[in-house]
Amino acid sequence: MKDEPRVLQISPIRNGTVIDHITAGEALNVLKILGITGTTDECLSIATNVASEKSGRKDVVKISDRELCTEEVDRIALIAPQATINIIRDYLVCEKMGVEIPRVLLGVVRCPNRGCISNTNEPIKSRFEVTKRGLHCLYCDWYLKDDIPGHII
């Protein structure tokens, strides 16, 4: 008798959001940027480093009874640009969309420059332009190139 590989199955959700094709190893960062901690009452399913025909390995997050807003999707796009967002209603996929990094990020990333006006008590949100060199702060001209997940608000 030949050993067959075991298949990992995650229970379907009735209503909520499935974030699929997350860059392998980034599922916990996705939870962090969504403000989901171990102290919340949200029902979650998380799969990390699962096989993917498209990318080799991926992470998947299922969140029951929650649909993501545009700003949350923008944050996810920064660390998982190949992710897909599936909105589930009554166990069916009602909407399926890819993520797209916007040209300008407003209030999504904290500027690493302590002297930046966006890090003071001024009533403004951070504003970054997405460039090939990295994220460019439009207030102080600082470029954020490394540890982008660590700067997501």
N, C-alpha and C positions, 0 to 999 in steps of 0.2 A: 504494500500500500504506500503510495507516494504522499509525502507531506504536502498539503496545500497551504499556500500563504494565508495568514489570517487577514481578514478585511476589517478595518476600523469603521464602525458606523456611529454616527452621531444622530441622535433622535431629531426628527423634524420639529420645527416650531410652528405654532398655530399662527401667530402674528409677530412681526418684528423685522429685524434686519439681519441678513447674512453678508458678511464681508469676506469675500473669497479672493484667492490669488494674492494674498498678502505676501510680501517678500519674506522668505523663510527666516524665522528668528525674530520677527518684528511684531508678533501678536501681542505681546505684553506692552510694547510701546503704543500700539493702537489703543489698548485698554486705558493706558495712562493718559493719552491725549483726549480720550473721551470722558475722562474723569471717573472711570469705573475702577473702584477699589474693592478690596475684600469686605468692606463694611457696607456696601450697597445691597439693596434687596433684589437687584436685577438677576434674572436667571440667565446664565451664560453657558455656552459650550465653546471650548477652545481646542483646536487641533494644531499642533506645531510640527513642522518638518515632515508633512505628509507627502506622499508621491504625487507628482503632477506631470502630466504629459507635456504641458505647455512650457513649464520652467524647471522641471526636475524635482524641486521641492517647493512647498508653499505652506503658509499658515492659513487657518480659517477661524473666524469668530462669528458666533451666532448670539444675538441679543434678543431675548423675548420682549415683546410689548414695547418696543422703542424703534422709532424711525429717525434717521439722522438728518440734521439740518445741513444746509450748504456749507456753513463754516466748518462743521465737523468733517465733512467730506474733503474740504480743502486741506485740512490738517493731515488726514490720512494719505492724501495724494503725495505729500512731501516725503513720506517714508515708505510708501507702497504705491509707486506710480502705475503698476500693472493691476491694481486691485479692482474688483468689481463689487458693486453694491446691489444686493437683491432685496427688494421690499417684499415681505411675505404677508399675505392676508388669507385667513382660512386655509392654511397649509399650501397655498399656491403662490408662485412667483408672479406678482402683479407688475412690478417694475424691475428692470435690470439696466444698470448703467455703469459705465466705466468712470474712473476718476480722472480729473484733469487738473494739473497745477495751473492756477490762474496766473496771469501776468503780474498782478500786484496782490500782495497778501496784506490785508488790513486787520490788525489785532490778532494775528495768528502766531507770530514769532516774537520773542523778546530779544531786543538788541543786546549784544554782548558788551557794547560800549557803555560803561557806567555813567559817562558824562552825556549820553544822548538824552535829548529832551523827552523822549518816549519813556525814559526810566525815572522821570521825576513825577511830581504830583500834579502835573498839568493834565487837563481833561482831554487827552488825545490818545489815540490808539497807535501802536507801532505800524509802520508802513514800509514794506519791503518789495522791491522789484526783483523778479526772478530773472537771472541772467546766466550765461554760460560759466561765468566766474564764481557764481554762488548767489546768495541772497544779498541784495544791496539795500541798505537802510537809506531811505529817501530823506531822512532828517540829518544824519551825521556822516553819510557816505561810507560807513563801515561795511565790509564784506564778511558775511558769515559763510564759511566754507566747510567747517567741520562740526560734528556733533549737532546737527540740525534737530534731531529728536529731543536733545537736551534743552533746546531753546524754544520749543513749541509751548505756547501758553495754554 
